[in-house]
Amino acid sequence: MKISTKGRYALRLMLDLAMYADDGCVSVKSIATRQGISEKYLEQIIKLLSAAGLVESTRGKQGGYKLTRAPENYTVGEILRVTEGSLAPVSCLEEEHLCENRDDCVTYEIWQNVLDAINDVVDSITLAYLAERQKNKKTCCNKG
């Protein structure tokens, strides 16, 4: 399993919103500038996040986006699943592709364990945790 740029950028976008939450609404343009990401690409991503109810928009001169909940109420897993869909390392773990041989397949158990480990990690890290860690660094995330 490989997280796409969409997933990585969504996480950076959400982190940026958490970091600048005290400023009220944050424009996509300002996020794009700070993060070094195309504004058009961020607009596509923010639509997904908005449709999932993770962010809300305000129109007008002071408009932009903000989180719908406190940063401690978001997990990395939730954000990645909105943009990536399943985090399963193989398709046979996905609901629409469940393997008919899963009860007899020893490799299925391996992939299930990998998925469980991935979910344990991404569901245990909150946006608040990342924001706190980010405050101790000079620049955000690995670009690219």
C-alpha positions in Angstrom: 0.0 0.0 0.0 1.3 3.4 -0.9 -0.4 6.7 0.1 -0.9 8.9 -2.9 -0.1 12.6 -3.0 -3.8 13.3 -2.5 -3.7 11.6 0.9 -0.4 13.2 1.9 -1.6 16.6 0.8 -4.9 16.2 2.5 -3.1 15.5 5.8 -0.9 18.6 5.3 -3.9 20.7 4.4 -5.7 19.6 7.6 -2.6 20.1 9.6 -2.3 23.7 8.2 -6.0 24.4 9.1 -5.3 23.1 12.7 -2.2 25.2 13.0 -4.0 28.4 11.8 -7.3 27.7 13.5 -7.0 30.8 15.7 -6.9 33.0 12.6 -10.5 32.0 11.7 -11.1 30.8 8.2 -8.0 30.0 6.1 -7.9 30.4 2.3 -6.8 27.7 0.0 -4.4 30.2 -1.5 -2.6 30.8 1.8 -2.4 27.0 2.4 -1.0 26.5 -1.1 1.6 29.1 -0.5 2.7 27.8 2.9 2.7 24.2 1.8 4.1 24.6 -1.7 1.2 22.7 -3.3 -0.8 23.7 -6.3 -3.9 25.7 -5.4 -6.0 23.8 -8.0 -5.0 20.5 -6.5 -5.8 21.6 -3.0 -9.2 22.8 -4.2 -9.9 19.3 -5.4 -8.8 17.8 -2.1 -10.8 20.3 0.0 -14.0 19.4 -1.9 -13.5 15.8 -0.7 -12.9 16.9 2.9 -15.8 19.2 2.8 -18.2 16.6 1.4 -17.1 14.3 4.2 -17.9 17.0 6.8 -14.3 17.4 8.0 -14.1 21.1 7.0 -16.6 23.8 6.3 -16.3 26.9 4.1 -17.3 30.5 4.6 -17.7 32.8 1.6 -16.8 36.5 1.4 -13.8 38.7 2.1 -12.8 36.9 5.3 -13.9 33.5 3.9 -12.0 30.3 3.6 -12.1 27.0 5.3 -11.9 25.8 8.9 -12.1 22.5 10.8 -15.6 21.4 11.8 -14.3 19.9 15.1 -11.4 20.3 17.5 -8.1 18.9 16.2 -8.0 16.3 18.9 -11.2 14.8 17.3 -9.6 14.0 14.0 -7.3 11.0 13.3 -4.9 10.5 10.5 -6.8 7.4 9.6 -10.1 9.3 9.1 -8.4 11.9 6.9 -6.6 9.3 4.8 -9.7 7.2 4.3 -11.6 10.2 2.9 -9.0 10.7 0.2 -7.5 7.2 -0.3 -10.5 5.0 0.4 -9.4 1.7 1.9 -5.9 1.4 3.5 -5.8 -2.3 2.8 -2.5 -3.5 1.4 -4.3 -6.0 -0.9 -7.7 -5.9 -2.6 -8.9 -9.2 -1.1 -9.4 -7.3 2.2 -11.7 -4.7 0.7 -15.4 -5.1 1.3 -16.2 -5.3 -2.4 -13.5 -7.8 -3.1 -13.5 -10.1 -0.1 -11.7 -13.3 -1.0 -13.9 -16.4 -1.0 -10.9 -18.4 0.1 -10.0 -16.2 3.1 -10.9 -18.9 5.7 -8.4 -21.3 4.2 -5.7 -18.9 3.0 -2.8 -18.4 5.3 -1.6 -15.3 3.3 -4.9 -13.7 4.0 -4.1 -13.7 7.7 -0.8 -11.9 7.0 -2.5 -9.2 5.0 -5.2 -8.8 7.7 -2.4 -8.4 10.3 -0.7 -5.8 8.1 -4.0 -3.9 7.7 -4.7 -4.1 11.5 -1.3 -2.6 12.2 -1.8 0.2 9.7 -5.2 1.0 11.2 -3.8 0.9 14.8 -1.1 3.5 13.8 -3.2 5.9 11.8 -6.2 5.8 14.1 -4.1 6.5 17.2 -2.5 9.8 15.8 -4.7 12.9 16.1 -4.4 16.2 14.2 -3.8 17.9 17.6 -0.8 15.6 18.2 0.6 16.5 14.8 0.0 20.2 15.3 1.8 20.1 18.6 4.7 18.2 17.0 4.7 20.7 14.1 5.1 23.7 16.4 8.6 22.3 17.3 9.7 22.2 13.7 10.5 24.9 11.2 8.7 23.6 8.0 5.8 21.3 7.5 6.1 17.8 6.3 8.2 16.2 3.5 7.3 18.0 0.3 6.6 15.8 -2.6 
